Amino acid sequence: MRLALSCSLLVVSMLAGCGGDGAAGTTAAAAPKIAFVSNCVAEFWTIAAHGVEAARAGSGADVSVQMPPNGTAEEQTRILEDAIGKGVQAIAVSPKDPANMTPLLDRIAARALLITHDSDAPASKRLCYVGMDNYEAGRMCGQLVRDALPQGGAIVILVGTLDQDNARRRRQGLIDELLERSVDNTRFDAQDAVLKGGKYEIRASYTDQFDRQKCKSIAQDVLGRWNDIACLVGLFEYEPPLLLEAVKSAGKLGAIRVVAFDENPDTLQGILDGHVYGTVVQNPFEYGRASVELLGKLLRETDPARRQALLPPGGFLNIPARKITKGEAAAFWADLKQKTKAR
């Protein structure tokens, strides 16, 4: 049902972005166009879409939310190219593959206002990044693992992809925290490296390419292959509930800790039930709201100097992450439900 809602938002917003016939279509066409582009379809982005909706009226723009159905870079590229072809004047995007997409992003930046959100493309000519410090959030996740496993143990990490800037930084922060390394957000350990330090071992890191079935199969294979795994960590929103399912199926509930990222309802329920130790939450609602609000202000300002003054210092609009464990889960979830209820 939640994924169906996300897909529905995609279809409706695409229609809204194209305008229509008659008076309503004329009004929409007269307004500047903003496209908010995600990197896949997920509950996380459904929450962000509610934030977009909260800022829509104040932006003075015709705003669309667009989600690559299968979460591929090719789909996202087509969405971005189509947006520019249709005259969209401002785009907020979570780049799927920033290293390879930088030339495209630079071409877009030459024709429209471009910002990134959730995951950055720091080498591109985007105006700013809206989101959290993913390396720091990864270290916060490592702190949760430490709290869950004070005696130490073997850890397996699952992450959708390591092509994205947010994923690489998030994983590295987790590793560096567990291995008690100095802070260095430029460090990167190879995916196939087995890393040991102190009480903790990073046994393996797996990518599932946003394939839910693959994610669950990997977790099942891990639990069948090794009998000493102490903790599974899912770094993308859809992964922790699948890891929890694999742990339950293996009859190891309570014996293997699950540590999470993001605020999937099944993750939050798992925390309340005591089956997930905790999660590091972003604020996708605010990603959507702040991105559209900022682009709306930039569109209304034509003076280059005043437009520059609207941008956050250092090109980074920080929306901090935070840790949620059992004591905070109920209040956090209630607030999330209030923000995302039908408007």
Number of C-alpha atoms within 10 A of each C-alpha: 7 12 13 13 13 23 19 13 20 22 14 13 20 19 12 18 24 17 18 14 10 8 9 10 13 12 13 19 19 11 14 19 27 30 28 26 26 29 25 22 23 24 22 22 25 27 24 24 29 23 24 27 19 21 22 20 14 12 24 18 26 23 28 27 27 29 25 21 16 15 19 15 19 14 17 26 18 11 18 23 16 12 25 17 9 12 16 23 20 26 26 28 26 25 27 28 22 21 15 13 17 18 14 14 24 16 14 21 19 11 13 19 19 24 26 27 26 24 26 27 26 16 12 21 18 24 17 23 26 26 27 23 22 26 25 21 26 27 24 21 31 26 16 24 29 17 13 19 19 11 10 17 19 19 25 19 21 23 23 22 19 20 17 19 22 27 20 23 25 26 28 26 27 27 26 22 21 26 18 14 11 8 13 13 16 9 11 14 13 9 14 10 11 12 17 15 13 10 14 22 20 21 18 16 18 18 17 18 16 21 15 14 11 14 25 22 16 18 25 18 12 17 20 10 10 11 8 12 19 22 21 25 25 27 26 21 22 27 26 30 22 21 27 27 15 22 23 14 11 13 11 13 17 13 13 22 25 30 28 33 25 27 27 23 16 15 29 28 18 20 24 18 11 16 21 28 25 30 31 22 20 23 21 25 22 21 28 31 20 21 27 30 21 19 25 24 16 21 19 13 14 10 9 9 9 11 14 13 10 13 18 15 11 9 14 18 20 14 17 14 19 15 19 23 19 18 11 14 20 16 11 15 16 10 10 16 12 9 15 17 9 7 7
